[in-house]
Amino acid sequence: MIVQTIFKNLMMNELYLRKVSPFLKEEYFETKTDRILLGIISKFFDQYNTLISTSALKIELNKSKDLLNYLNHIYLKVNRV
């Protein structure tokens, strides 16, 4: 539940993203899916300095062949946000 709240705010609350992103580390998350999702959101924010949309997140996921095993789990998590 807390992880879902974190991801929801990382994708929808720019002030929250700016405040917590320097402190979030992938090792704080239990599942590989959550770590991958955090990595994509963080990389997007570092590159574009803005929130990632759901559609942009799906595009980023499709770009990476390493994520195919986790793609369905991440899509489900994103769609819950």
C-alpha positions in Angstrom: 0.0 0.0 0.0 2.8 2.5 0.9 4.7 1.6 -2.3 1.6 2.3 -4.4 1.2 5.7 -2.7 4.8 6.5 -3.3 4.5 5.7 -7.1 1.2 7.6 -7.3 2.9 10.7 -5.9 6.0 10.3 -8.0 3.9 10.3 -11.1 1.3 12.9 -10.2 2.8 15.3 -7.6 5.8 17.3 -8.9 6.6 18.9 -5.6 6.7 15.5 -3.9 8.9 14.1 -6.7 11.3 17.0 -6.4 11.5 16.6 -2.6 11.9 12.8 -2.3 13.7 11.8 -5.5 17.2 12.6 -4.1 16.6 10.3 -1.2 14.9 7.3 -2.9 17.1 4.3 -3.7 16.2 1.2 -5.6 17.3 -1.0 -2.7 14.5 0.5 -0.5 12.0 -1.4 -2.7 11.4 -5.1 -2.2 10.4 -6.3 -5.6 12.3 -6.1 -8.9 9.2 -4.6 -10.5 9.2 -1.7 -8.1 13.0 -1.1 -8.5 12.6 -1.0 -12.3 9.7 1.4 -12.1 11.6 3.7 -9.7 14.6 3.6 -12.0 12.5 4.6 -15.1 10.7 7.4 -13.2 14.0 8.7 -11.8 15.8 8.6 -15.1 12.9 10.4 -16.9 12.9 13.1 -14.2 16.6 13.5 -14.4 16.5 13.8 -18.2 13.4 16.0 -18.7 13.0 17.6 -15.2 9.3 16.9 -15.2 6.8 14.2 -14.2 6.5 11.1 -16.3 3.0 10.5 -17.8 1.6 7.0 -17.9 1.9 6.9 -21.7 5.5 8.1 -21.5 6.2 5.4 -18.9 4.8 2.7 -21.2 6.9 4.0 -24.1 10.0 3.8 -21.9 9.1 0.3 -20.8 8.7 -0.8 -24.4 12.2 0.5 -25.3 14.0 -1.8 -22.9 14.3 -5.5 -23.9 15.5 -6.4 -20.4 12.2 -5.5 -18.9 10.0 -7.9 -20.9 9.8 -10.3 -17.9 8.5 -7.5 -15.7 6.4 -5.6 -18.2 3.0 -7.0 -17.2 3.6 -6.5 -13.5 4.7 -2.9 -14.1 1.7 -2.1 -16.4 -0.6 -3.5 -13.7 1.0 -1.3 -11.0 0.9 1.8 -13.3 -2.7 1.3 -14.1 -3.6 1.1 -10.4 -2.1 4.7 -10.0 
